[in-house]
Amino acid sequence: MAKLKNSRPVVLSIAGHDPSSGAGITADIKTIAAHRCYGLTCITALTIQSSRGVRDVEPVEGRMVSDVLEELANDVDIAAVKIGMLGSAEVARAVAGFLKRHRMKHVVLDPILKSSSGADLLSKDGLQIVRDKLLPEATVVTPNVEEAAALAGMEVTGVDEMKAAALRLQRARARNVIVTGGHLSTPVDLISPESGGGFTILKGENIASSSTHGTGCAFSTALACNLALGKSLVQSAKLAKVYVESGLRKALQIGKGVGPVV
């Protein structure tokens, strides 16, 4: 495979396009560049959205997604893959097939089911494919508490339920689970590793900010970058958490709604 001159780890983002660059592909590219990695992209869906929310979603054809991913994998050595918004069951199936054909070293699955404004971004059929086909292919899955509840089929409102949901996802063949709880009254992230060594709790703090759009994208992409750079899962998660918290503190107010975190 061709190698880049002055090579940096290559991180592939498979995600939707947010025209406001608060989340999705363009936000991922910013995060990848900030970690001194090189970003490749495969767009899964086009959206009409701004800081005020998502108005419409148009998924890309599954065939196009498959062809883009095959072309990239046959050209470049990919150190890590981050999967974000899929947009349709067809695209979810295409991505799962790609991962089964190409065994990537690090795959971070951020199971985006709804936008922060509440718009549905994946159908029930798509959610089932994520459960059945994508969870087993991922190195680590990074749901927030609502996504963990949907994937695990249970209520998740606190740390004990985060632990129970993580274990349930591991019984569904997820290797490592990080449940992000940034929206809890006391923010915590919970890591459940496949080694069975117990849970790791990363405590956070409430950071007042009106620019929180894309926190999940920033965390999962930063996690993928740090894994690509050779760091352990726990260390990568800690660094990703620091990156997001720094973004919240320094975020610009862009637009008339919820601004971007990075």
KAGIQUI-V436965 format. One record per pair of residues at least 12 apart in sequence whose ideal C-beta (glycine too) atoms are under 10 Angstrom apart, sorted by the first residue. I is the first residue (numbers start at 0). J is the second residue. If there is no record, write none. Layout:
BEGIN
i->{I:I}
j->{J:J}
END
This chain:
BEGIN
i->{0:0:0:0:0:0:1:1:1:1:2:2:3:3:3:5:6:6:6:7:7:7:7:7:7:7:7:7:7:7:8:8:8:8:8:8:8:8:8:8:8:8:8:8:8:8:8:9:9:9:9:9:9:9:9:9:9:9:9:9:10:10:10:10:10:10:10:10:10:10:10:10:10:10:10:10:10:10:10:10:10:10:10:10:11:11:11:11:11:11:11:11:11:11:11:11:11:11:11:11:11:11:11:11:11:12:12:12:12:12:12:12:12:12:12:12:12:12:12:12:12:12:12:12:12:12:12:12:13:13:13:13:13:13:13:13:13:13:13:13:13:13:13:13:13:13:13:13:13:13:13:13:14:14:14:14:14:14:14:14:14:14:14:14:14:14:14:14:14:14:15:15:15:15:15:15:15:15:15:15:15:15:15:15:15:15:15:15:15:15:16:16:16:16:16:16:16:16:16:16:17:17:17:17:17:17:17:17:17:17:17:17:17:17:18:18:18:18:18:19:19:19:19:19:19:19:19:19:19:19:19:19:19:19:20:20:20:20:20:21:21:21:21:21:21:21:21:21:21:21:21:21:21:21:21:21:21:21:21:22:22:22:22:22:22:22:22:22:22:22:22:22:22:22:22:22:23:23:23:23:23:23:23:23:23:23:23:23:24:24:24:24:24:24:24:24:24:25:25:25:25:26:26:26:26:26:26:26:26:26:27:27:27:27:27:27:27:27:27:27:27:27:27:28:28:29:29:29:29:29:29:29:30:30:30:30:30:30:30:30:30:30:30:30:30:30:30:30:30:31:31:31:31:31:31:31:32:33:33:33:33:33:33:33:33:34:34:34:34:34:34:34:34:34:34:35:35:36:36:36:36:36:36:36:36:37:37:37:37:38:38:38:39:39:39:39:39:39:39:39:40:40:41:41:41:41:41:41:41:41:41:41:41:41:41:41:41:42:42:42:42:42:42:42:42:43:43:43:43:43:43:43:43:43:43:43:43:43:43:43:43:43:43:43:43:44:44:44:44:44:44:44:44:44:44:44:44:44:45:45:45:45:46:46:46:46:46:46:48:48:48:48:48:49:49:49:49:49:49:50:50:50:50:50:50:50:50:50:50:50:50:51:51:51:51:51:52:52:52:52:52:52:52:52:53:53:53:53:53:53:53:53:53:54:54:55:56:56:56:56:56:56:56:56:57:57:58:58:58:58:58:58:58:58:58:58:58:58:59:59:59:59:59:59:60:60:60:60:61:61:61:61:61:61:61:61:61:62:62:63:63:64:64:64:64:64:64:64:64:64:64:64:65:65:65:65:65:65:65:65:66:67:67:68:68:68:68:68:68:68:68:69:69:69:69:71:71:72:72:72:72:73:76:77:77:77:77:77:77:78:78:78:78:78:78:78:78:78:79:79:79:79:79:79:79:79:79:79:79:79:79:79:79:80:80:80:80:80:80:80:80:80:80:80:80:80:80:80:80:81:81:81:81:81:81:81:81:81:81:81:81:81:81:81:82:82:82:82:82:82:82:82:82:82:82:82:82:82:82:82:82:83:83:83:83:83:83:83:83:83:83:83:83:84:84:84:84:84:84:84:84:85:85:85:85:85:85:85:85:85:85:85:85:86:86:86:86:86:87:87:87:87:87:87:88:88:88:88:88:88:88:88:88:89:89:89:89:90:90:90:91:91:91:91:91:91:91:91:91:91:91:91:92:92:92:92:92:93:94:94:94:94:94:94:94:95:95:95:95:95:95:95:95:96:96:97:98:98:98:98:98:99:99:99:99:101:102:103:103:103:104:104:104:105:105:105:105:105:105:105:105:105:105:105:106:106:106:106:106:106:106:106:106:107:107:107:107:107:107:107:107:107:107:107:107:107:107:107:107:107:107:107:108:108:108:108:108:108:108:108:108:108:108:108:108:108:109:109:109:109:109:109:109:109:109:109:109:109:109:109:109:109:110:110:110:110:110:110:110:110:110:110:110:110:110:110:110:110:110:110:111:111:111:111:111:111:111:112:112:112:112:112:112:112:112:112:112:113:113:113:113:114:115:115:115:115:115:115:115:115:115:116:116:116:121:121:123:126:126:126:129:129:129:129:130:130:130:130:130:130:130:130:131:131:133:134:134:134:134:134:134:134:134:135:135:135:135:136:136:136:137:137:137:137:137:138:138:138:138:138:138:138:138:139:139:139:139:139:139:139:139:139:139:139:139:139:139:139:139:140:140:140:140:140:140:140:140:140:140:140:140:141:141:141:141:141:141:141:141:141:141:141:141:141:141:142:142:142:142:142:142:142:142:142:142:142:142:143:143:143:143:143:143:143:143:143:143:143:143:144:144:144:144:144:144:144:144:144:144:144:144:144:145:146:146:146:146:147:147:147:147:147:147:147:147:147:147:147:147:147:148:148:148:148:149:150:150:150:150:150:150:150:151:151:151:151:151:151:151:151:151:151:151:152:152:152:153:155:155:155:156:156:157:157:157:157:157:158:158:158:158:158:158:158:158:160:161:161:161:161:161:161:161:161:161:161:161:161:162:162:162:162:162:162:162:164:164:164:164:165:165:165:165:165:165:165:166:166:168:169:169:169:169:173:173:174:174:174:174:174:175:175:175:175:175:175:175:175:176:176:176:176:176:176:177:177:177:177:177:177:177:177:177:177:177:177:177:177:177:178:178:178:179:179:179:179:179:179:179:179:179:179:180:180:180:180:181:181:181:181:181:181:181:181:181:181:181:182:182:182:183:183:184:185:185:185:185:186:186:186:186:186:186:186:186:187:187:187:187:188:188:188:188:188:188:188:188:188:188:189:189:190:190:190:190:190:192:192:192:193:194:196:199:199:199:199:201:201:201:201:201:201:202:203:203:203:203:203:204:204:205:206:206:206:206:206:206:206:207:207:208:208:208:208:208:208:208:208:208:209:209:209:209:209:210:210:210:210:210:210:210:210:210:210:210:210:210:210:211:211:211:211:211:211:211:211:212:212:212:212:212:212:212:212:212:213:213:213:213:213:213:213:213:214:214:214:214:214:214:214:214:215:215:216:216:216:216:217:217:217:217:217:217:217:217:217:218:218:218:218:218:218:218:218:219:219:220:220:220:221:221:221:221:221:221:221:221:221:221:222:222:222:222:222:222:222:222:223:223:224:224:224:225:225:225:225:226:242:242:243:243:244:245:245:246:246:246:247:247:248:249}
j->{72:73:74:75:76:77:73:74:75:76:75:76:37:75:76:37:37:76:78:31:32:34:35:36:37:38:78:224:227:228:31:34:35:36:37:76:77:78:79:105:223:224:225:226:227:228:229:31:36:37:38:39:71:75:76:77:78:79:80:227:27:28:30:31:32:34:36:37:38:39:40:77:78:79:80:81:105:107:220:223:224:226:227:228:27:31:37:38:39:40:41:68:71:72:75:77:78:79:80:81:82:103:106:223:227:24:25:26:27:28:30:31:38:39:40:41:42:43:79:80:81:82:83:107:216:219:220:223:27:39:40:41:42:43:64:67:68:71:80:81:82:83:84:85:90:93:94:97:98:106:108:109:26:27:40:41:42:43:44:81:82:83:84:85:86:109:111:216:219:220:42:43:44:45:46:48:53:56:57:58:59:83:84:85:86:90:111:114:120:216:40:42:43:44:45:46:48:57:59:84:44:45:46:48:49:50:53:83:84:114:212:213:216:259:45:46:47:48:49:46:48:49:50:51:52:53:212:213:253:254:256:257:258:259:212:213:253:259:261:48:49:50:115:210:211:212:213:214:216:217:250:253:254:256:257:258:259:260:261:46:48:53:83:84:111:114:115:212:213:214:215:216:217:259:260:261:40:42:43:44:45:46:48:83:84:111:213:216:38:40:41:42:43:44:83:84:216:40:213:216:259:83:212:213:216:217:220:259:260:261:40:81:83:109:213:216:217:219:220:221:223:224:261:40:220:213:216:217:220:246:259:261:81:213:216:217:218:219:220:221:222:223:224:239:242:243:246:260:261:79:81:220:221:223:224:227:224:217:220:221:224:242:245:246:261:220:221:223:224:225:227:228:238:239:242:224:228:78:79:220:223:224:225:227:228:75:77:78:227:81:220:224:67:68:71:72:74:75:77:80:67:71:59:63:64:65:66:67:68:70:71:80:82:90:93:94:97:58:59:63:64:67:84:86:90:56:58:59:61:63:64:67:82:83:84:85:86:87:89:90:91:93:94:111:120:56:57:58:59:64:83:84:85:86:87:90:120:121:57:58:59:86:58:84:86:114:118:120:114:116:118:212:256:212:253:254:255:256:257:116:209:210:212:252:253:254:255:256:257:258:259:116:254:255:256:257:114:115:116:117:118:212:256:257:84:113:114:115:116:117:118:119:120:116:118:118:84:86:87:114:118:119:120:121:86:87:84:85:86:87:88:89:90:91:120:121:122:125:85:86:87:89:90:93:87:89:90:93:87:88:89:90:91:92:93:94:96:89:93:90:93:85:86:87:89:90:91:92:93:94:96:97:89:90:92:93:94:96:97:100:93:93:97:80:93:94:96:97:98:100:101:96:97:100:101:97:101:97:100:101:103:101:104:101:103:104:105:106:227:103:104:105:223:224:226:227:228:229:103:104:105:106:107:138:220:222:223:224:225:226:227:228:235:94:97:98:101:103:104:105:106:107:108:136:137:138:223:226:227:105:106:107:108:109:141:216:219:220:221:222:223:224:226:227:94:95:98:106:107:108:109:110:111:129:133:136:137:140:141:219:223:107:108:109:110:111:120:141:213:215:216:219:220:109:110:111:112:114:120:121:216:108:110:111:112:120:121:122:125:126:128:129:133:111:120:121:122:125:120:121:122:124:125:128:121:122:123:124:125:126:127:128:129:122:124:125:128:121:125:128:110:121:122:124:125:126:127:128:129:131:132:133:124:125:128:132:133:128:106:108:128:129:132:133:136:128:129:131:132:133:134:135:136:132:136:136:132:133:135:136:137:132:133:135:136:136:136:136:137:138:138:226:227:137:138:139:222:223:224:225:226:227:232:235:133:136:137:138:139:140:174:223:226:137:138:139:140:141:175:177:218:219:220:221:222:223:224:225:226:227:235:239:129:133:134:136:137:138:139:140:141:142:173:176:219:223:137:139:140:141:142:143:146:177:179:215:216:218:219:220:222:223:125:126:129:130:133:134:137:140:141:142:143:146:147:149:150:168:215:219:129:142:143:146:215:216:219:125:126:129:142:143:145:146:148:149:150:143:145:146:149:212:143:182:211:212:213:214:215:256:257:212:256:257:146:149:149:146:149:150:142:146:149:150:149:150:151:152:168:171:172:173:171:172:173:150:168:169:171:172:173:174:176:171:172:173:174:172:173:174:172:173:174:175:176:173:174:175:193:222:223:226:232:173:174:175:176:177:190:191:192:193:219:222:223:226:232:235:236:165:168:169:171:173:174:175:176:177:178:191:219:175:176:177:178:179:188:190:215:218:219:222:223:236:239:155:161:164:165:168:173:176:177:178:179:215:219:155:177:178:179:180:181:182:183:188:214:215:218:156:157:160:161:164:178:179:180:181:182:183:187:189:182:164:178:179:215:160:161:163:164:165:167:168:176:177:178:179:180:189:160:161:164:178:164:164:167:168:171:173:176:178:163:164:165:166:167:168:170:171:173:176:178:164:167:171:167:178:180:183:180:183:180:183:184:185:187:178:180:183:185:187:189:198:200:178:176:177:178:179:180:183:187:188:189:191:198:200:176:178:189:191:197:198:200:176:178:189:191:177:178:189:190:191:192:198:191:198:191:191:192:193:195:191:193:191:192:193:194:232:190:191:192:193:194:232:233:236:189:190:191:192:193:198:189:190:191:192:199:201:218:219:222:232:233:235:236:239:240:190:191:198:201:203:214:215:218:219:236:239:240:243:200:201:202:203:203:205:206:211:214:215:218:240:243:244:247:205:211:214:203:205:205:202:203:204:205:201:202:203:204:205:206:240:244:200:201:202:203:200:201:202:203:218:236:237:239:240:243:201:236:232:233:235:236:237:231:232:233:232:232:233:232:233:236:237:233:236:237:239:240:241:240:240:241:243:244:247:244:247:247:243:244:245:246:247:248:250:247:248:246:247:248:249:250:252:257:258:260:250:252:256:257:258:246:247:249:250:251:252:253:254:256:257:258:259:260:261:243:246:247:250:257:258:259:260:250:253:254:256:257:258:259:260:261:243:246:250:257:258:259:260:261:243:244:246:247:250:259:260:261:243:260:243:259:260:261:239:242:243:245:246:247:259:260:261:236:239:240:242:243:244:246:260:239:243:239:242:261:235:236:238:239:240:241:242:243:246:261:235:236:237:238:239:240:242:243:235:239:238:239:242:237:238:239:242:239:260:261:260:261:260:260:261:259:260:261:260:261:260:261}
END
